Amino acid sequence: MENFEEQLRNDLHQFLQTLQEVDERLPECPDVEEKWEAIAKAYIPDGIREFTDYPSVSLGWMMYIGMAVAKMWDVEWEIYSKIEDLYAYMRDKRGYDAMDEYIREEVLLLEGEAYSALEKLVGECASRIYNALRRQNIEPGTKDAFNSYVACLHQLYLFGAAIQLKRMGYRMTKM
């Protein structure tokens, strides 16, 4: 499973670098990374329920969540870090189906072309990850299928955060 997650990481990293959405060296943000486990536990029941009919949504929403948490970290972490369930906090603003719009409009404050461009970018990343997952030929409903799904979500969360950190001006360069 580690090998699969590493493949996902490398593929997303290379893809997003060619689009200049992330730097060669990915940012380190322990506060955002520490929220992953709690967010994943809260998200997985909704994500799995949606996966069969809407796999790209189920995957892509996690990238939006990573972006939102990075933005929250930059703006008001003293407040947001104390919210027990950040996922439910975001989901409950407009519901699961409109969580992407909520994050783009009210957290990331995007509109116009930037709003549409991010929707396209997240869709492309989710499709790439879904295709990689399908190529694994894992039997649905198995422990391997679950672990692979979680690996996909993890990388999308981390890259969502990395994209947002770069957009806010954080750069990781060799010293």
C-alpha positions in Angstrom: 0.0 0.0 0.0 2.9 2.4 0.8 4.1 1.8 -2.8 0.7 2.7 -4.2 0.5 5.9 -2.1 4.0 6.8 -3.1 3.1 6.4 -6.8 0.1 8.6 -6.3 2.3 11.2 -4.6 4.9 11.2 -7.4 2.2 11.4 -10.1 0.4 14.3 -8.5 3.6 16.1 -7.7 4.9 15.8 -11.3 1.5 16.8 -12.8 1.1 19.8 -10.5 4.7 20.9 -11.0 4.2 21.1 -14.7 1.2 23.4 -14.1 3.3 25.4 -11.6 0.8 24.7 -8.9 3.4 23.3 -6.5 7.2 23.7 -6.1 9.7 21.0 -6.5 10.0 20.9 -2.7 6.6 20.5 -1.1 5.7 22.6 1.9 5.8 21.3 5.4 2.9 22.4 7.6 2.6 20.1 10.6 -0.6 21.9 11.9 -2.4 21.0 8.7 -1.0 17.5 8.5 -2.0 16.8 12.1 -5.6 17.5 11.2 -5.6 14.7 8.5 -6.5 11.8 10.7 -9.5 13.4 12.4 -10.7 14.9 9.1 -10.4 11.5 7.3 -12.3 9.6 10.1 -15.1 12.1 9.8 -15.1 12.3 6.0 -14.9 8.6 5.1 -18.5 7.6 5.8 -19.7 10.4 3.5 -17.0 9.8 0.9 -17.5 6.1 0.7 -21.3 6.5 0.3 -20.7 8.9 -2.6 -17.9 7.0 -4.2 -19.9 4.4 -6.2 -21.9 7.0 -8.1 -19.6 10.0 -7.9 -16.0 8.8 -7.5 -14.4 12.1 -8.7 -16.5 14.1 -6.2 -15.7 11.7 -3.4 -12.0 12.1 -4.1 -11.9 15.7 -5.2 -13.7 17.1 -2.2 -10.8 16.0 -0.1 -8.5 18.2 -2.2 -10.8 21.1 -1.5 -10.7 20.3 2.2 -6.9 20.3 2.2 -7.0 23.7 0.6 -9.5 25.0 3.1 -7.5 23.8 6.1 -4.3 25.4 4.7 -6.3 28.7 4.3 -7.7 28.4 7.8 -4.2 27.8 9.1 -2.9 31.0 7.4 -5.8 33.2 8.5 -7.1 32.3 11.9 -5.6 29.1 13.1 -6.1 30.1 16.8 -9.8 29.8 16.1 -10.0 27.0 13.6 -7.5 24.7 15.3 -10.0 24.5 18.3 -12.9 23.3 16.1 -13.3 19.7 17.0 -14.6 18.5 13.6 -13.4 20.7 10.8 -14.9 18.4 8.2 -18.4 18.7 9.7 -17.9 22.4 10.1 -17.3 22.8 6.4 -19.8 20.2 5.2 -22.6 21.6 7.3 -22.4 25.1 5.9 -24.2 24.0 2.7 -24.2 20.2 2.8 -21.9 17.6 1.2 -23.0 18.2 -2.4 -22.2 21.9 -2.3 -19.1 21.8 -0.1 -16.8 22.5 -3.1 -18.7 25.7 -3.8 -18.6 26.7 -0.1 -14.9 26.3 0.0 -14.2 28.1 -3.2 -16.5 31.0 -2.5 -16.4 31.5 1.3 -13.1 30.0 2.4 -10.8 30.6 -0.6 -12.8 33.7 -1.7 -12.6 32.9 -5.4 -14.8 34.1 -8.2 -14.9 34.3 -11.9 -12.0 32.6 -13.8 -10.1 31.6 -10.6 -13.2 29.9 -9.3 -13.7 27.9 -12.6 -10.0 27.2 -13.0 -9.8 25.6 -9.5 -12.9 23.5 -10.2 -11.1 22.2 -13.4 -7.8 21.6 -11.6 -9.4 19.6 -8.8 -11.5 17.6 -11.3 -8.3 16.7 -13.2 -6.5 15.7 -10.1 -9.4 13.6 -8.8 -9.7 11.9 -12.3 -6.0 11.1 -12.3 -6.2 9.5 -8.8 -9.4 7.6 -9.7 -7.8 6.2 -12.8 -4.7 5.1 -10.8 -7.0 3.5 -8.3 -8.9 1.6 -11.0 -5.7 0.3 -12.5 -4.9 -1.4 -9.2 -7.7 -4.0 -10.0 -8.6 -4.3 -6.3 -11.8 -6.1 -5.4 -14.4 -3.7 -4.1 -15.4 -3.9 -0.5 -12.1 -5.4 0.6 -9.6 -4.1 3.2 -7.2 -3.4 0.3 -9.9 -1.4 -1.5 -10.5 0.7 1.7 -6.8 1.2 2.3 -6.3 2.3 -1.3 -9.2 4.7 -1.1 -7.7 6.2 2.1 -4.3 6.5 0.4 -5.9 8.4 -2.4 -7.7 10.8 0.0 -4.5 11.4 1.9 -2.5 12.5 -1.1 -5.4 14.7 -2.4 -5.6 16.3 1.1 -1.8 17.0 1.2 -1.7 18.3 -2.3 -4.7 20.5 -1.8 -2.8 22.0 1.2 0.4 22.3 -0.9 -1.4 24.1 -3.7 -3.1 26.6 -1.4 0.1 27.2 0.6 1.9 28.1 -2.7 -1.0 30.3 -3.8 -0.7 32.2 -0.5 3.0 32.8 -1.1 4.7 30.1 0.9 7.7 28.7 -0.9 9.9 25.9 0.0 13.4 26.3 -1.4 16.8 24.7 -0.5 18.8 26.8 1.9 
